Amino acid sequence: MKQEIKKIAIVRLSALGDIVNSAVVLQFIKQFYPDVEIDWITEEVFAPILKNNPEINMVHTVNIKEIKKEKSFSKLKALISKLRSLPEYDLVIDMQGLIKSAVVARIVSKKTHGFNKYSTRESLASLFYKTTSDIPYEHNVVKRNCFVVADALDFSITDTMLLEKKAVFPITSDYTLMKDKKNIAFVIGASWPSKIYPKELVAKVCDSLQEQVYIIWGNEQEKSEAEWICEHTEHATLAPKMQLDELISFISNVDLLIGNDTGPTHIAWAQNIPSITLLGPTTKRMIYETPKNIGIKSSSEVDILKINKDDFSIKDIPYEDIVQTAKDLLCKS
C-alpha cells in the first residue's frame, strides 16, 4: 500500500550530467503520485536546467561550493537558516549519496531517504537518513537514480518505462537547421582533459560524415578548440553561445549528438535524441544505452571507486568507429 505523499523534495546538488540523469524520475513519480508536489534542491549554477520543468513545483538553490571556497561562516549560517525555513515535506530523497547532500537533506527534514552505507562512495552519508535503499554502487547510474526514488515511494521503474520515457526537459526555443543534410551536434568539452576526444580526430569525424556538424562549446577555451575544428574541416560550424535552456532546445532539434561523457551529451538521451558517448577514464555505467543511444569505450580498465584522471585512452578510440556508428544511427532516424 502506498504512503500518503503530498509533498516531497529531491536533493541532487550537482553536477550537470548527474542532474540530467536524475531528472528522468520526475515523470515516473507523477505517474504513480499525480497530485504530489515535487521540490528540487540543487547548486545555484544548475538551477536553470530545472526551472522550466512542469513536474517541479519549486527549485531551491544552495551555494555550497562558494561557501567552501570562501570559508564563510556567515554564508554557511545563512544557508542553514534557509534550508530550515523550507516547507514541511512528507519525504526528502537524497539522490546524490554524498555527505554534503545527506547533510542538506537532514537539515531540511528528519524524514529522509537515501542510499545505504554499502551503496555509495561516502558511507557516512547513510547516517543522516531515516530509511535507505540497497543497490550496488557499480550498477548503472540511471538505474541507481531511479531505484532510490522508486524504492522510497514504493513503486518500480522498469527498463521498458525508461525506453518509452517522454522527453525530460521542455523545449523553449526554436532553431532552424539545415534541411538538405543531417544535423549533428558534437560536444567537445568535458570536466577533465582526459575525458576530451582530440580535436584533430573530431575534424576527421566531420570530414568523413560530410553532414552538417555543429560544434558545441561552453567556455572560451572550448570555443578556441571549436574554432580550430571549424577551420580544419568544411563540414563543421561553430554553434552559438547558449544558456542551458537554449542548449536543451538546440540538442532536441538535431538528428544525432556525438560527445564526451559530460552533461550536454547526456541531454540527448534525456530528450530521446540519437547519441554517441565517447568514454575514456569512465565507463558505460555512466550512460543508459538504448538502440539509439550508444557508448564507445576505449580499451582502458577503469576502477569506478578511484577514477584515474590521467587516463587519456579516449584518444585511442578510432574515429572510423565513431563514423560507422553515426552512419548506422542516422540510417535508423
N, C-alpha and C positions, 0 to 999 in steps of 0.2 A: 504494500500500500504506500502510495507516495506521501511525502511530508506535505504539510500546509506551508507552501512557499509563496510569498507575495513580493519580497524584495531581496535581491542578492547583490553582492559586489564581487567582481573578479579582480584579483591583483596580478598584473603582468606588467612589470615596470619597464622592461627592455628585452632585447634590442628590436630593431625594426623587423627583421626576418622572423623572430620568435613571436612577435605580436601578430604578424600576418598569419603565421601557422596556428596561432591560438584563436584568432577571431572566428574561425570556421565554426566553433562550437555554439556561437550565438544562435544561429538558425535552428540548431537541434534543440537547444534549451527551449526556444519558443514553440517548437513542435509539441513538446511534452508539457510545457507550462506557458500557454499562450498569453496569459494575463500577467505574468511575472514582470517586475521592473528590474532591469539589469543596469547597474552602475559599473564603471571600469576605473581602476586606479593605475596610473602609468606615469613614467617620467614625462615632464612637460614637452620635451622635444618631439615625442612621438604622438602626442595628442591629436595632431591634425589628421592622422590616418584613421582615427576612430570617430571624429567629431560628427561626421555626416551619416554614420551608420544608424538606420532606422530602428534597429533592435536594441540600441543602447539608450538608456534614459538620460544618463549624465556621465561625463568623463571628468574624473577628479585627478589633478596632477600633483606630482611631488618633484623636488629638485635635489635628490639625494646626492647625485654626482657633484653638484655645485657645493653642497654643504661639506662633503668630504674634501673637496679641493680647497675650499676656503677655511676649513676647520672652524666654522662659525657656530658657536653655541647658541647665539640668539636666533639664527635661522633654524637650527635644529629644534629649539623650543617652540618656535612658531609653527613648524611642520607638525610636531606632536599635537599641539593645540588644534590645528586644522583637522588632523585625522580624527581626533576625539570628538570634533563637532559634526562629523558626518552623520547622516541619518542612521537610524537603527535598522540593522539588516537581520533577516532570518538566517542568513548564512553568508560568510565571506570565504571565497575559494582562492587559494594561492596556487596559481598555475606555474609559478616560476621555480619554487622549491629552493630558494636561497635564503640565507639567514636574514638578509635585508628585507626581502619580500615577506618573509614569515613574520618579522617584527612589525612591519606595516600592517599586515592583516590582523595581528593580535592587538595592536593599538586601536584599530577601528572597532573590533568586536571580540568577545570571548567565543563566539560561535564560528570557529574557524575550521577549515578543512584543507589538507594538503597531502603531499607525498610522505610516506613513512620513511624511517631512517635508512632503510635498505634501498630506497628508490630514488635517491638524489645524491649529488656530489657533496653537499653540505648537510650531513646527517643531523646536526644540531638544530636545523630548521624545524624538524618534526616536533621538537619540544614545545613549539608555540601553537600547535594545532590541537583542537578538541578531538577531531576524528581524522583518520588518514586512509590513504589508498596504497596498495602494494602493486607496483608494476616495475619490472626490471629497468634500470637506467639505460641499458643498452638497446631497449626497444625503440622503434621509430618515434621521432619526436611528435609528429602529428597525432599518432595513436595514443601516446602518453598524455598529451594535452586533452584529447577527447575523453580518455578513460578517467582522469582525475575529476573532471567535471561531471561526467555521467554517473560515476560511482557516488559522488557526493549527493547527487539529486535523484538517485535510484532509477536510472534508465540506462539503455545501452545505445552506443553508436556503432553501426556496422560498417564494413567495407563498402557495401552497396550504397549506404547513405552517403559516404564520402565520395564515391564515384559519381553519384547523382546529385551532388550538392548544387545549390544555386550560387551564383557569384557572390563572394563575401562582401565586397565593397561597392557602394553606389557609384555610378558614372556621373560626373558633374560637369564635364567639359566635352565639346565636340572637336574632333580632329579630322581634317580631310587629308587622306593619304592617297598614294598612287593607285590608279585603277588598272594599269596595264602590266603591273608587276606585283609579285608577292611582297608584302611589307613585313620586314623583320626588324626587331629591336635587339641590340646587342649591349648587354650591361657589362661594362669593362672594369668597374670599381669593386672594391671589397674592403673589409675591415682590416685585413692584414695583407702585406705584399705577397706572401706565399700563396694566397688564395686567388691571385690575379693571373689570368691567362695572358701570355705575352702579346703585346700589341702587334708585333710582326706577324704572328700567327692569326690574329684577328683579321688583319688585312688580307691574308691568304684565304681565309674562310669567305670573306666578302667577294674576293675575285672569283673564287670557284663557284659560288652560288649564283652570281650575276643577277641578283634581285635587288630590291631597294632596301638597304640596311641603314637603320638609324642608330647612331652610337649614343647610348645613354650615359651621361656623366653627372656627378653630384658635387664636385668641388673644382677649384682652379687647376689642381694637379691632374685630375681626371680629364678636365676639359683640354688641357695641353696634350694629353695622350690621345684623346679622341680626335683632335685636330691633326695630329700626326697620321693617324689611321686614314682619315679622310683625304689627306694629301698623297697617300701611297696606294689608293685604290679609287677608281671612278665609281664604284658601286656603294660607297658609304657616304652618309650625310650626317652632319652634326645635329643631334636632337636639340630642341630648345631647352633653355633652363626651365625647370618645372618644380612647383611645390608638390607635396606628397599627393594631394587630391588630384592635381593635374597629371601626375605620373601614373596614377591608377587608371585614369581615363585614357591616357595615351596607350598604355600597355593593353588595355581592354579592346583597342581597335586594330592591333596588329595581327598578322597571320601566324607569327611564331616569335618567341623570345629565346635568345641564347644568352647565357650569363654565368658568372661565377656564383659560388654559394654565398648569396647576400640577399638582403631584403627585397630589392626590386625584382630579382629573379623569382623569388617565392610568390610575388604578387601575381605573376602569370598563372601559376597553379590555382591560386585563390580565385582568380577571375575566369577559370576554365579556358585559358588560352594555351595552345600547344607550347611546350618549352623544353629546352635542353639545359641542364645544370651541370657545370664543369666542376669537378671535385678533385682536390689535391690532398691537403692536410686534413680534410674532413671526409665523412663517408655518406653513403646513400641513406643512412639513418636520418639525415637532416632534411630529407625531402620525402614527399609521398608520391611514389611513382604510379603512373597510370599509363594506359596505352598511348596517350598523347603528351605525357609529362615524363621525360626520360632523364636519367642521370648518367653521365660518363665519368667514371672514376679512374684516376691514374693508378699505377701498379703498386704504389707505396702501401705499407702496412700502417694502420692508424690505431693508436691507443686512445679511446674516447675519454678516458679518465685523465689523460695527460697529453693533450694535443701538442704536437710538435710544430711550432710556428716557423721553424726553419726547414720544413718540408716543402721544397719548391717543385715537387714532382708534377704539378699541374702542367708545367711546360712540356712534359713528355707525352701529353695526350696528342695523338696525331690529328692535325687539322682535317685530314681526309675523313677520319671517323665522324667528326662533327658535321662535315659537309654531307656525308651519306645519310646520317641520322636526320639532318634537317630536310633533305630532299624527301626522305620517306614520310616524315610528318607533314610536309607541305602537300604531298600527293593525297594524303588522307583528309586534309582540311577542305 
